[in-house]
């Protein structure tokens, strides 16, 4: 997911490593900080694959300061980003990758967004069923704190399912509205 996040951010604008790391914290969340020991090998791999370029000339160097390398997406990198954004299968629904995928929904086509949202909802509904079943069978054997933790987890899943239902309804309304507008504009032209 780091590759997708880096390519997605560099698609917005070129940036240097420090700025990219700050933006990644915004995308991945404050609890999933990326170390420079993880970021720079990723940048080097992306550069070796031809997905990004590194430019040292655009940076200003002050006394006692290191030169900043600015990274920029290449045409191949844009193609790779589009390939990754078009992937809407089960890996996009996982806890690890869903947040990153969601952060770049503005760059993802409507059908893929809907497929990811529905897949995520399906995955969480399974989790919800399993948690409910587990709580009912183990209720008498667990202490009140463990039960409270399970209840909290179940409420979190229920809350996310409700949120996903709202997003799915909005996506479906948006997808349905586009063809209707196209038909309306096409009808007057054919009548002329």
Secondary structure, DSSP 8 states (H G I E B T S, - for coil): -HHHHHHHHHHH--EEHHHHHHHHHHHH-TTS---HHHHHHHHHHHHHTTSEEEESTT----TT-----EEEE-HHHHHHHHHHHH--SGGGGSHHHHHHHHHTGGGS-HHHHHHHHHHHHHHHHHHHHHHHHHHHHHGGGS-HHHHHHHHHHHHHHHHHHHHHHHHHHHHHHHHHHHHHHHHHHHHHHHH-
